[in-house]
Amino acid sequence: MELIAVEGLTIDHKAGSLVSGGSFTVTSTPSLKLKAKVGLLFKGVYRGTLAFTFSGGSHSSGTSGSALGAGTIDFTATKNKIDEKFVLRENDGGSMTGTYVPPAVPPPTVSFTSDVEITVAGQTKYSGE
């Protein structure tokens, strides 16, 4: 059982990734039908494939803050569905592709692929399989 991911979740780089820092922005829409009560708020639950963008990161071979990209995280749940799609949970992972600027003159852009995961579900009460 893992915590179910809701609005406010945290995405981070998997251990061993050559990319660090930066900001992830979820671009998927959470369920409008089912919301989890988190404190005094009701937050939409994510299900299916979670899409995101990334900016301001640093690649180990690049100029600080120059890494940007986008990617997806896929569900691993096998039992819990919302809106006919399996829920996303803490520790579900995926990948992103993007570019960074190496410290060269003139600076070209270099492509990268990196693994990411949901590290914080955004709530601590609801879990699923």
Secondary structure, 3 states (H helix, E strand, C coil): CEEECECCCEEEECCCCCEEEEEEEECCCCCCCCEEEECCEEEEECECCEEEEEEEEEECCCCCCCEEEEEEECCCCCCCEECCEEECECCCEEEEEEEECCCCCCCCCEEEEEEEEEEECCCCCCEEC
